[in-house]
Amino acid sequence: MAFRATVRGTGYVFPDLAALLARANEEKSGDQLAGLAASTATERVAAKLALADVRLADILATPLIEDAVTELILTSHDAATFTGSGLASLTVGEFRELILSPGFPVLWAERGLANAVTPEMAAAVAKLMSDKDLITGAKPLRTITRCRNTMGEAGVLGVRVQPNHPTDDVEGILLSALDGILYGCGDAVLGVNPVTESVAGVGAVLHGLQGLIRRLSLPTQTCVLAHITTQLAALAAGAPVDLLFQSIAGTEAANRSFGISLDMLAEGRAAVLGHHRARPGEFIGENVMYFETGQGSALSADAHGGLDQLTVEARAHGVARVYEPFLVNSVVGFIGPEYLADARQITRAGLEDHFVGKLLGLPMGIDVCYTNHVDADQNTNDDLLVLLVAAGCNFVMGVPGADDVMLSYQSTSYHDAAGMRDLFGLSPTPEYGAWLEERGLLRAGHLADPGPDVAAGLLAGLDEAVAAVPSAPSVRAALTSGQ
């Protein structure tokens, strides 16, 4: 089915829905690289005009690609709510007006509209929205998740402490994590990107992180962001897994390039839930998955299926939703200038990813970041960080000094996150905030320097956690056997 629009006397024809969505997308270097982008700004406007008149029901009836991700999206779609709520009769333009209306947040929450919206619908409406629209539309949509603590409530800004170490040294990782804790960070997760993809290394870091939170009675969760198979092998060898991580994408082919399948995600989630049941009293909820996504990841694997970056990203969010994750994080500027060329494109993509994730009912965070060879600087990060916090972002990154020593990219620091909480009057998660208050690290909602006794107790907990990392030959052999 072709779509048409006329702008200033010139007629434009878009041969199918995939082409229309791509031409309506804001300028992205990745879409240009793939040959999908509008050739002129006028063509982009024409595509937006044509897209505004497309019915949501027609988007549902027009699968863009035939693969396992599309099948998952369609089988998990709440068709009854889609029809009963009146969404089926709306055009994309009318959907935008509904989202920006004062009553939409209550309607979205009470009618459970998140599961009635497909990723393609969410991507379509985002293409018609300004940056301000994306912020306004996302802010009131809250999805609350629980693992060891409670994420997503209004007035809360969570922070992932990312204490990466260039040699995966456990003591260095824990010391960096403790630094973040002193800034009030870490309530979202203590999450480490390992240098070495080994069962032994992942197991050692998991034991170290778990030891730290146990010895400090810290109400948060841990994660080592290795491949899902490595984490599950470490789990089988006795390592404690709070959150199971995996990078995901919006096409079956792209997920295959990551070495995963949808069945693997389901089986991994079931394994971790079973593991949690064997640790009674440690968890308050069953949201156990942590997913990361990013515009351009499918294209970088030559697995985008002819779809534009935003649409593929939205489909990745659709995958994440099915597995009821605790956290979803778009690593927005990490892939490079081939996909997002400059500050403007990174800012736009971050706001799009956040809005689409929120609309689809995800506990959405953003790694506000850029690589050193893209046309951006620290002001880019500062600007996008402020915009996302204004938009109600669930969590952001806390990276030592904002410059990751292992991944070699620029992100946001512990003090950046603490500054945003002060600027917007936000708090850590309730459980984490209470812990900070009890230890004198937070007073009347503001960070405080730890007294000598508190500092000594924190350092003692760190030493005990390092000492407790399994080192007996039998344990080491069990971990190493999974390599």
Buried (B, 14 or more C-beta within 10 A) or exposed (E): EEBEBEBEEEEBEBEBBBBBBBBBBBBBBBBBBBEBBBEEEEBBBBBBBBBBBBBBBBBBEEBBBEBBBBEBBEEEBBEEBBEEBEBBEBBBBBBBBBBBEEEBBEBBBEBEBBBBBBBBBBBBBBBBBEBEBBBBBBBBBBBBBBBBBBBBEEEBBBBBBBBBBEEBBBBBBBBBBBBBBBBBBBBBBBBBBBBEEBBBBBBBBBBBBBBBBBBBEBBBBBBBBBBBBBBBBBBBBEBBBBBBBBBBBBBBBBBBBBEBEBEBBEEBBEBBBEBBEEEEEBBEBBBBBBBBBBBBBBBBBEBBBBBBBBBBBBBBBBBBBBBBBBBBBBBBBBBBBBBBBBBBBBBBBBBBBBBBBBBBBBBBBBBBBBBEEBBBEEEBBBBBBBBBBBBBBBBBBBBBEBBBBBBEBBBBBBBBBBBBBEEEEBBBBBBBBBBBBEBEBBEEBEBBEBEEEBBEBBEEBBEBBBEBBBEEEEBBEBBBEBE
